[in-house]
Amino acid sequence: ANKKVVSNASIWDTYGSLVPRAELPPRAADLLREIPKLDSFMHLHLGIDGEGLARDLGIHHLVVNSWEGGVDTDANVVNISIP
């Protein structure tokens, strides 16, 4: 059986601090260099009562306050996922 790691930390924290170097996947160093870091990102996980929600409600919604500002402008984008 293989060992797996589930981490809520960033890839840089997970591979850089939490997983021992000897146990890193072969591509870990490449991934750490290739994946761009963003200035800021926040996840807010909420549980809601789904009663009354439409059965055909889409599961992913993207709200952009200003397309002129771009997706990396502070407080400009909200991504909503309803699994």
C-alpha positions, 0 to 999 in steps of 0.5 A: 500500500502507498502512503498518502498525505492530505494537507490543508496547507499550501504546497510550499508549506506541505512539501517545504516543511511538513513532509520529510525530504526523503519522502517527497514525490519525485516532482516536488522540487519542480512543482515548487518552482513551477506553481506561481505564488499569488499575493493573497487567497482566502478560503471560507468554508460554510455549511448552510441548510440547503432546504429551499435551494433549487435542485438544478442549482449550478455547483460553481459560481464566479462573482467578479466585482470589476473585470477591469481590475482583473482577478488578482485585484484585492477583494475583487473575486468570489468563487462559490462552490456548492458540492 
